[in-house]
Amino acid sequence: MFNIVAFKDETVFFSGEPLAASPETVAGAERFVAGLASTKRTDMHTALRKIVETPLHHEPSNILLLSDGRPTSGIVDAREFLASLTRLNGKTRPIFVYSGGAKVNRYLLDFIAYQNRGWSQFTKRGSEIATGLADFYRKIKDPIFLHLRYRFNRLDESGIYPKSLPDFYKNTEFTLYGTYRTENEFSMQLLGDIEGETKELVFTRSLDDAPKGGPDIMKGWAFNKIYHLIDQVTREGNRPELLKAIEDLSRKYGIQTPYSPELQRLD
């Protein structure tokens, strides 16, 4: 099932409801896209609001956003945009983002995906967008478990990132980063939904048996914590302690994010 939503100064739906991908509907979608014309104004927030407010016909009901992340009408402030969309969606529909070219607002696009159970992907060259988009779609077309979540026993979850996971798809993977001091043996419970049932995987491991990690693991942990802190900034405002924690982690681990100008404007 699919639908196409074009957003310019107005939001236009290809169909009033999701359609099966038959040769006829795909041909109609191609004609719809071919008939679109660009305008000077782009209201991305209204388009996403209208999408998340439509009835949920099936799960997963993914949104694949194609945009440069630079709205010019409606809500254009990144922090206000993210806070509003995250509240409206309530993580019901995963939002995936694909974009390309040199003038992309990665701050807005990354966190649209991050805060809505999806992920983002970018290509630097406009000529690579078509091929990259096809590859990106192949990663999300075969869900295995929905609403993936985890629990730990005998480890402090407060230092484990990311805090929430996207749905789990065929040929994809996820990584959790955490810290520990004197803990050794721990248990992890991984839960996911499929066809109306919840499945679980439980395993126990010993940290003493783990191979010694290197700088990449420390940097991965810091990067994911920075994402979590920036997420807090977009939802809670420019609290000085959050901005200082981001700055300290970035300096300590040598991490450069694409979001420095946006965060400085919040300071």
C-alpha positions, 0 to 999 in steps of 0.5 A: 500500500502506498500514497504520495503527498506533494507539499509546496504552498499547499499539500496535495495527496495523490489519493484519498487513501492508500492504494495497492501497488498495481501497474495501474496505480503506479502509472497513475502515481508517475503521472501525478509526479510528472505533473508537479511544478515547483513554487517559491514556498514550501510548507513541510510541517502542514504536509506532515501534520496532515499525513500523521492525522490520517487514519492508520490503515496498517502497520507499519505505516512508514513515511518516507520524506524527500526534502532539503529540510528548508521549509519557507512557509508555515512553521519554519523554526527547526525547534518549533517544527520538531517539537510540534511534529513529535507531539502530533505523531507520538511515534505512531508512524516511523518517519524516514528521511532521504535527501541529497545535494549540498544545501541540505538542513541536516539538523532538521531532517536528522531529528525528524527521523531520530524523534520519530522512530526512523533514520536518515540518509544523505548523498552529496551529489544530486546525480546519485539521488535516484540510485541512493533512494532505491537502495534506501527503500530496500532497507525499509521494505521488509520489517521483521519486528515492530516497536523494538524495545529493550530492558537490561538487568544488572546494568545502569540503563541511564547511560545506554544509548539510543534510548529508543530503537526504530523498527527492525528490518531485514538486512539492517542492524542496530547498536546499543552503547553503554558504560559500566564500572564494576558490573560483570554479568548482565541480562538483556531482554529484547522485545518486538511485535509482529502480526499482533504478537510480542516476541522476546529474546533474552540472553545473559552475557559476562563483560569479563568475557568481552573483547577489549574495546577501542576508541571507536566504541567510546566515540560511538557512545559519545555520539549517541549521547550527543544525539540524545542531548540535542533531542532534549534541547529541541523538546525542552529548550536551551537549558545551559546544562544541556548545551554545556554537556554537548560541548564537553562531549564534542570536545573530549571525543573530537566529535563534530556535528552538523548542528553547531550553528543551530545550537549556537542560535539556541544558546 
